[in-house]
Amino acid sequence: MSTAATNNTAAKSAPLAALTPEERAARKASKKANKAAAVAARRPAHSESRLAQVLVAPIISEKATMAAEKHNQVLFQVMRDATKPEIKAAVELMFKVSVDSVQTVQHKGKVKRTAKSNGRRDHVKKAYVCLAAGEELNFSGEGA
């Protein structure tokens, strides 16, 4: 083994206290870059066909209007297995707006009785999508 290779492995295995501040910073930066690359590799890419199915319908109600006026949020009914990153990517892709955050709510369907049998309404997942400052979505068709 050459002396250069020996010095390189010795520098990697040396304790942090024995390193100079520049060597410590270099080691820390390389670890951070490796970790970021590993996280990016684990993150699944969202396919456009999946994102097109995530948003089921916008929710237009008095509560949704209040959320839009007060908190710059838009409400959507989404697929029950949709994740927050998928919802964010779908809204950004379809409406060309930037999204700050996404909160989700799972509503269980009510049990309803019809004639002699019991039934259940569908379970619903809602997404409260908080838009970035200055961004706006308008479903009413008014204005521009």
MDAnalysis code that builds the backbone (N, CA, C; Angstrom):
import MDAnalysis as mda
import numpy as np

u = mda.Universe.empty(432, n_residues=144, atom_resindex=np.repeat(np.arange(144), 3), trajectory=True)
u.add_TopologyAttr("name", ["N", "CA", "C"] * 144)
u.add_TopologyAttr("resid", np.arange(1, 145))
u.add_TopologyAttr("resname", ["MET", "SER", "THR", "ALA", "ALA", "THR", "ASN", "ASN", "THR", "ALA", "ALA", "LYS", "SER", "ALA", "PRO", "LEU", "ALA", "ALA", "LEU", "THR", "PRO", "GLU", "GLU", "ARG", "ALA", "ALA", "ARG", "LYS", "ALA", "SER", "LYS", "LYS", "ALA", "ASN", "LYS", "ALA", "ALA", "ALA", "VAL", "ALA", "ALA", "ARG", "ARG", "PRO", "ALA", "HIS", "SER", "GLU", "SER", "ARG", "LEU", "ALA", "GLN", "VAL", "LEU", "VAL", "ALA", "PRO", "ILE", "ILE", "SER", "GLU", "LYS", "ALA", "THR", "MET", "ALA", "ALA", "GLU", "LYS", "HIS", "ASN", "GLN", "VAL", "LEU", "PHE", "GLN", "VAL", "MET", "ARG", "ASP", "ALA", "THR", "LYS", "PRO", "GLU", "ILE", "LYS", "ALA", "ALA", "VAL", "GLU", "LEU", "MET", "PHE", "LYS", "VAL", "SER", "VAL", "ASP", "SER", "VAL", "GLN", "THR", "VAL", "GLN", "HIS", "LYS", "GLY", "LYS", "VAL", "LYS", "ARG", "THR", "ALA", "LYS", "SER", "ASN", "GLY", "ARG", "ARG", "ASP", "HIS", "VAL", "LYS", "LYS", "ALA", "TYR", "VAL", "CYS", "LEU", "ALA", "ALA", "GLY", "GLU", "GLU", "LEU", "ASN", "PHE", "SER", "GLY", "GLU", "GLY", "ALA"])
u.atoms.positions = np.array([
    [0.849, -1.174, 0.000],
    [0.000, 0.000, 0.000],
    [0.892, 1.233, 0.000],
    [0.524, 2.250, -0.755],
    [1.348, 3.451, -0.835],
    [1.161, 4.310, 0.405],
    [2.098, 5.226, 0.595],
    [2.023, 6.091, 1.772],
    [0.873, 7.075, 1.654],
    [0.521, 7.485, 0.431],
    [-0.595, 8.417, 0.242],
    [-1.907, 7.764, 0.652],
    [-2.094, 6.503, 0.281],
    [-3.310, 5.788, 0.661],
    [-3.354, 5.574, 2.161],
    [-2.192, 5.292, 2.757],
    [-2.131, 5.095, 4.202],
    [-2.481, 6.386, 4.924],
    [-1.963, 7.525, 4.448],
    [-2.258, 8.812, 5.071],
    [-3.734, 9.167, 4.927],
    [-4.334, 8.833, 3.793],
    [-5.741, 9.131, 3.553],
    [-6.640, 8.347, 4.508],
    [-6.363, 7.054, 4.683],
    [-7.178, 6.256, 5.599],
    [-6.931, 6.657, 7.033],
    [-5.713, 7.076, 7.336],
    [-5.415, 7.527, 8.695],
    [-6.171, 8.812, 9.002],
    [-6.277, 9.699, 8.011],
    [-7.000, 10.952, 8.219],
    [-8.486, 10.692, 8.417],
    [-9.037, 9.690, 7.715],
    [-10.459, 9.382, 7.863],
    [-10.762, 8.749, 9.210],
    [-9.823, 7.935, 9.696],
    [-10.087, 7.241, 10.947],
    [-9.592, 8.009, 12.163],
    [-8.916, 9.130, 11.962],
    [-8.402, 9.906, 13.091],
    [-9.565, 10.523, 13.857],
    [-9.431, 10.630, 15.179],
    [-10.499, 11.265, 15.957],
    [-10.600, 12.750, 15.616],
    [-11.783, 13.301, 15.816],
    [-12.018, 14.697, 15.464],
    [-11.097, 15.645, 16.213],
    [-10.739, 15.334, 17.451],
    [-9.893, 16.218, 18.243],
    [-8.511, 16.360, 17.624],
    [-8.025, 15.353, 16.900],
    [-6.693, 15.394, 16.303],
    [-6.680, 16.154, 14.981],
    [-7.817, 16.525, 14.448],
    [-7.887, 17.200, 13.157],
    [-7.824, 18.713, 13.318],
    [-7.353, 19.372, 12.269],
    [-7.358, 20.831, 12.266],
    [-8.779, 21.300, 11.983],
    [-9.090, 22.549, 12.275],
    [-10.449, 23.047, 12.010],
    [-10.853, 22.941, 10.538],
    [-9.884, 23.120, 9.625],
    [-10.203, 23.012, 8.200],
    [-10.561, 21.577, 7.836],
    [-9.816, 20.617, 8.392],
    [-10.096, 19.206, 8.116],
    [-11.447, 18.796, 8.686],
    [-11.767, 19.311, 9.883],
    [-13.074, 19.025, 10.493],
    [-14.207, 19.548, 9.618],
    [-14.047, 20.796, 9.132],
    [-15.081, 21.395, 8.288],
    [-15.252, 20.604, 6.992],
    [-14.132, 20.155, 6.422],
    [-14.204, 19.377, 5.182],
    [-14.901, 18.042, 5.418],
    [-14.580, 17.383, 6.540],
    [-15.206, 16.098, 6.851],
    [-16.704, 16.276, 7.086],
    [-17.066, 17.353, 7.804],
    [-18.471, 17.615, 8.092],
    [-19.248, 17.900, 6.804],
    [-18.644, 18.672, 5.896],
    [-19.305, 18.996, 4.631],
    [-19.514, 17.745, 3.781],
    [-18.520, 16.849, 3.767],
    [-18.668, 15.635, 2.959],
    [-19.740, 14.716, 3.542],
    [-19.812, 14.636, 4.876],
    [-20.860, 13.823, 5.502],
    [-22.242, 14.388, 5.184],
    [-22.351, 15.729, 5.232],
    [-23.630, 16.373, 4.961],
    [-24.061, 16.127, 3.512],
    [-23.111, 16.198, 2.583],
    [-23.423, 15.962, 1.170],
    [-23.846, 14.515, 0.945],
    [-23.162, 13.573, 1.600],
    [-23.524, 12.157, 1.461],
    [-24.925, 11.898, 2.004],
    [-25.243, 12.524, 3.137],
    [-26.559, 12.332, 3.747],
    [-27.658, 12.916, 2.856],
    [-27.411, 14.102, 2.287],
    [-28.403, 14.723, 1.405],
    [-28.637, 13.872, 0.161],
    [-27.572, 13.290, -0.373],
    [-27.713, 12.434, -1.552],
    [-28.502, 11.175, -1.217],
    [-28.282, 10.618, -0.029],
    [-29.005, 9.414, 0.378],
    [-30.490, 9.709, 0.570],
    [-30.806, 10.854, 1.156],
    [-32.206, 11.230, 1.366],
    [-32.893, 11.459, 0.025],
    [-32.208, 12.117, -0.906],
    [-32.789, 12.362, -2.226],
    [-33.014, 11.058, -2.978],
    [-32.138, 10.090, -2.785],
    [-32.292, 8.801, -3.460],
    [-33.474, 8.021, -2.894],
    [-33.746, 8.181, -1.598],
    [-34.865, 7.466, -0.968],
    [-36.207, 8.075, -1.325],
    [-36.244, 9.375, -1.596],
    [-37.497, 10.073, -1.851],
    [-38.065, 9.634, -3.198],
    [-39.296, 9.122, -3.229],
    [-39.854, 8.672, -4.504],
    [-40.271, 9.864, -5.367],
    [-40.082, 9.733, -6.646],
    [-40.536, 10.763, -7.576],
    [-42.030, 10.553, -7.815],
    [-42.767, 11.647, -7.846],
    [-44.209, 11.558, -8.064],
    [-44.476, 11.563, -9.563],
    [-45.190, 10.557, -10.042],
    [-45.523, 10.517, -11.465],
    [-46.695, 11.460, -11.728],
    [-46.717, 12.037, -12.915],
    [-47.771, 12.994, -13.249],
    [-49.144, 12.336, -13.296],
    [-49.201, 11.068, -13.689],
    [-50.499, 10.389, -13.733],
    [-51.057, 10.211, -12.322],
    [-50.183, 9.909, -11.363],
    [-50.621, 9.775, -9.970],
    [-51.061, 11.140, -9.431],
    [-50.298, 12.189, -9.723],
    [-50.635, 13.522, -9.224],
    [-51.954, 14.019, -9.808],
    [-52.276, 13.602, -11.022],
    [-53.541, 14.008, -11.635],
    [-54.732, 13.380, -10.920],
    [-54.522, 12.247, -10.244],
    [-55.609, 11.560, -9.550],
    [-55.735, 11.961, -8.085],
    [-54.709, 12.587, -7.518],
    [-54.687, 12.874, -6.078],
    [-55.810, 13.822, -5.678],
    [-55.987, 14.922, -6.414],
    [-57.028, 15.894, -6.083],
    [-58.347, 15.428, -6.683],
    [-59.340, 15.165, -5.819],
    [-60.642, 14.688, -6.292],
    [-61.522, 15.871, -6.682],
    [-61.657, 16.854, -5.780],
    [-62.517, 18.004, -6.054],
    [-62.183, 19.123, -5.079],
    [-62.404, 20.377, -5.488],
    [-62.276, 21.464, -4.517],
    [-63.499, 21.473, -3.603],
    [-63.309, 21.898, -2.378],
    [-64.424, 22.006, -1.436],
    [-64.812, 23.475, -1.374],
    [-66.043, 23.767, -1.777],
    [-66.528, 25.143, -1.776],
    [-67.669, 25.217, -0.776],
    [-67.387, 25.811, 0.368],
    [-68.377, 25.937, 1.431],
    [-68.090, 27.228, 2.190],
    [-68.944, 27.523, 3.152],
    [-68.739, 28.722, 3.958],
    [-67.444, 28.619, 4.759],
    [-67.179, 27.448, 5.303],
    [-65.954, 27.234, 6.074],
    [-64.714, 27.367, 5.183],
    [-64.800, 26.858, 3.962],
    [-63.680, 26.959, 3.029],
    [-63.423, 28.411, 2.632],
    [-64.492, 29.177, 2.459],
    [-64.349, 30.589, 2.118],
    [-63.700, 31.358, 3.257],
    [-64.086, 31.044, 4.488],
    [-63.478, 31.704, 5.645],
    [-61.992, 31.357, 5.748],
    [-61.634, 30.105, 5.496],
    [-60.228, 29.700, 5.540],
    [-59.430, 30.411, 4.450],
    [-60.043, 30.596, 3.289],
    [-59.359, 31.283, 2.192],
    [-59.112, 32.747, 2.531],
    [-60.107, 33.396, 3.125],
    [-59.969, 34.813, 3.450],
    [-59.014, 35.041, 4.614],
    [-59.117, 34.210, 5.646],
    [-58.326, 34.417, 6.860],
    [-56.893, 33.916, 6.742],
    [-56.717, 32.717, 6.194],
    [-55.418, 32.049, 6.250],
    [-54.804, 31.769, 4.881],
    [-55.415, 32.270, 3.806],
    [-54.939, 32.016, 2.442],
    [-54.816, 30.514, 2.183],
    [-55.860, 29.769, 2.590],
    [-55.891, 28.321, 2.404],
    [-56.976, 27.941, 1.401],
    [-56.743, 26.834, 0.706],
    [-57.718, 26.274, -0.220],
    [-57.993, 24.850, 0.228],
    [-59.267, 24.427, 0.202],
    [-59.632, 23.082, 0.637],
    [-59.904, 22.194, -0.565],
    [-59.398, 20.962, -0.483],
    [-59.619, 19.971, -1.527],
    [-60.043, 18.661, -0.892],
    [-60.906, 17.932, -1.589],
    [-61.134, 16.533, -1.249],
    [-60.077, 15.763, -2.019],
    [-59.356, 14.881, -1.316],
    [-58.252, 14.156, -1.943],
    [-58.453, 12.658, -1.767],
    [-57.674, 11.873, -2.493],
    [-57.736, 10.421, -2.350],
    [-57.336, 10.049, -0.924],
    [-57.905, 8.971, -0.407],
    [-57.665, 8.606, 0.990],
    [-56.236, 8.172, 1.257],
    [-55.532, 7.684, 0.234],
    [-54.152, 7.246, 0.447],
    [-53.130, 8.296, 0.015],
    [-53.584, 9.522, -0.283],
    [-52.675, 10.583, -0.713],
    [-51.854, 11.086, 0.468],
    [-50.591, 11.367, 0.216],
    [-49.707, 11.897, 1.253],
    [-49.584, 13.408, 1.091],
    [-49.092, 14.068, 2.135],
    [-48.942, 15.522, 2.076],
    [-47.987, 15.967, 0.964],
    [-46.832, 15.313, 0.787],
    [-45.966, 15.720, -0.330],
    [-46.633, 15.538, -1.697],
    [-47.436, 14.490, -1.852],
    [-48.156, 14.286, -3.115],
    [-49.181, 15.392, -3.342],
    [-49.904, 15.771, -2.292],
    [-50.919, 16.817, -2.410],
    [-50.257, 18.137, -2.787],
    [-49.151, 18.447, -2.126],
    [-48.420, 19.679, -2.422],
    [-47.950, 19.694, -3.873],
    [-47.362, 18.590, -4.327],
    [-46.868, 18.510, -5.701],
    [-48.011, 18.606, -6.706],
    [-49.161, 17.999, -6.393],
    [-50.303, 18.032, -7.309],
    [-50.854, 19.446, -7.461],
    [-50.987, 20.172, -6.356],
    [-51.509, 21.540, -6.422],
    [-50.535, 22.431, -7.188],
    [-49.232, 22.280, -6.910],
    [-48.242, 23.100, -7.609],
    [-48.214, 22.788, -9.103],
    [-48.395, 21.523, -9.459],
    [-48.373, 21.124, -10.868],
    [-49.615, 21.612, -11.610],
    [-50.800, 21.418, -11.016],
    [-52.044, 21.722, -11.722],
    [-52.364, 23.211, -11.774],
    [-52.078, 23.935, -10.698],
    [-52.502, 25.330, -10.618],
    [-51.354, 26.322, -10.747],
    [-50.116, 25.839, -10.858],
    [-48.934, 26.695, -11.033],
    [-48.839, 27.753, -9.932],
    [-49.007, 27.322, -8.686],
    [-48.849, 28.189, -7.522],
    [-47.840, 27.536, -6.585],
    [-47.298, 28.330, -5.659],
    [-46.385, 27.744, -4.677],
    [-47.148, 27.504, -3.377],
    [-46.900, 26.360, -2.772],
    [-47.616, 25.921, -1.576],
    [-46.681, 25.996, -0.379],
    [-47.171, 26.603, 0.712],
    [-46.381, 26.665, 1.944],
    [-46.491, 25.374, 2.734],
    [-47.727, 24.948, 3.007],
    [-47.914, 23.760, 3.838],
    [-49.233, 23.085, 3.494],
    [-49.366, 21.851, 3.985],
    [-50.579, 21.063, 3.762],
    [-50.969, 20.410, 5.084],
    [-52.229, 20.566, 5.475],
    [-52.772, 19.845, 6.621],
    [-53.911, 18.969, 6.104],
    [-54.027, 17.770, 6.666],
    [-55.062, 16.850, 6.210],
    [-55.981, 16.470, 7.357],
    [-57.230, 16.132, 6.998],
    [-58.243, 15.701, 7.959],
    [-58.929, 14.471, 7.385],
    [-59.083, 13.426, 8.205],
    [-59.809, 12.222, 7.796],
    [-61.202, 12.281, 8.425],
    [-62.245, 12.273, 7.597],
    [-63.616, 12.230, 8.098],
    [-64.170, 10.835, 7.868],
    [-64.634, 10.215, 8.929],
    [-65.259, 8.901, 8.809],
    [-66.697, 9.085, 8.345],
    [-67.163, 8.207, 7.472],
    [-68.518, 8.300, 6.948],
    [-69.552, 7.971, 8.013],
    [-70.671, 8.701, 7.977],
    [-71.739, 8.463, 8.943],
    [-72.479, 7.177, 8.612],
    [-72.952, 6.502, 9.653],
    [-73.797, 5.326, 9.456],
    [-75.228, 5.830, 9.268],
    [-75.850, 5.428, 8.175],
    [-77.208, 5.857, 7.861],
    [-78.092, 4.637, 7.671],
    [-79.341, 4.781, 8.082],
    [-80.287, 3.671, 7.956],
    [-81.263, 3.978, 6.824],
    [-81.429, 3.015, 5.935],
    [-82.422, 3.143, 4.871],
    [-83.294, 1.896, 4.911],
    [-84.575, 2.086, 5.102],
    [-85.548, 0.988, 5.186],
    [-85.099, -0.029, 6.230],
    [-84.750, -1.237, 5.813],
    [-84.412, -2.284, 6.779],
    [-82.910, -2.482, 6.963],
    [-82.100, -1.811, 6.165],
    [-80.658, -2.073, 6.246],
    [-79.880, -0.829, 6.667],
    [-78.744, -1.075, 7.251],
    [-77.843, 0.006, 7.615],
    [-76.820, 0.206, 6.499],
    [-76.491, 1.433, 6.256],
    [-75.468, 1.745, 5.265],
    [-74.473, 2.720, 5.865],
    [-73.473, 3.035, 5.107],
    [-72.463, 3.975, 5.572],
    [-72.071, 4.875, 4.409],
    [-71.973, 6.174, 4.697],
    [-71.462, 7.101, 3.694],
    [-69.957, 6.882, 3.534],
    [-69.425, 7.351, 2.434],
    [-68.001, 7.160, 2.164],
    [-67.139, 7.931, 3.159],
    [-65.971, 7.361, 3.480],
    [-64.962, 8.085, 4.239],
    [-64.350, 9.129, 3.301],
    [-63.971, 10.280, 3.853],
    [-63.446, 11.372, 3.037],
    [-62.174, 11.907, 3.675],
    [-61.204, 12.240, 2.842],
    [-59.994, 12.909, 3.311],
    [-59.975, 14.304, 2.703],
    [-59.819, 15.325, 3.573],
    [-59.756, 16.712, 3.132],
    [-58.328, 17.210, 3.298],
    [-57.930, 18.121, 2.430],
    [-56.612, 18.740, 2.535],
    [-56.783, 20.250, 2.606],
    [-56.207, 20.855, 3.638],
    [-56.141, 22.302, 3.767],
    [-54.777, 22.712, 3.212],
    [-54.772, 23.348, 2.050],
    [-53.524, 23.718, 1.380],
    [-53.284, 25.205, 1.609],
    [-52.202, 25.526, 2.308],
    [-51.847, 26.914, 2.596],
    [-50.951, 27.424, 1.470],
    [-51.427, 28.443, 0.763],
    [-50.676, 28.998, -0.359],
    [-49.666, 30.028, 0.131],
    [-48.626, 30.237, -0.649],
    [-47.610, 31.231, -0.313],
    [-48.227, 32.625, -0.383],
    [-47.584, 33.581, 0.273],
    [-48.091, 34.951, 0.291],
    [-48.146, 35.498, -1.132],
    [-49.272, 36.112, -1.477],
    [-49.447, 36.678, -2.806],
    [-50.047, 35.716, -3.819],
    [-50.139, 34.438, -3.487],
    [-50.718, 33.442, -4.396],
    [-52.222, 33.366, -4.153],
    [-52.984, 33.018, -5.213],
    [-54.437, 32.951, -5.074],
    [-55.011, 31.938, -6.061],
    [-56.020, 31.201, -5.614],
    [-56.795, 30.305, -6.471],
    [-58.245, 30.746, -6.390],
    [-58.905, 30.829, -7.538],
    [-60.291, 31.275, -7.569],
    [-61.111, 30.250, -8.339],
    [-62.020, 29.560, -7.637],
    [-62.856, 28.542, -8.275],
    [-64.206, 29.085, -8.711],
    [-64.557, 30.308, -8.303],
    [-65.893, 30.827, -8.589],
    [-66.034, 31.315, -10.024],
    [-64.940, 31.538, -10.733],
    [-65.014, 31.984, -12.115],
    [-65.169, 33.483, -12.251],
    [-65.133, 34.214, -11.145],
    [-65.244, 35.668, -11.194],
    [-63.865, 36.274, -11.404],
    [-63.836, 37.482, -11.888],
    [-62.572, 38.210, -12.050],
    [-61.764, 37.664, -13.205],
    [-60.449, 37.818, -13.083],
    [-59.551, 37.391, -14.160],
    [-59.424, 35.953, -14.157],
])
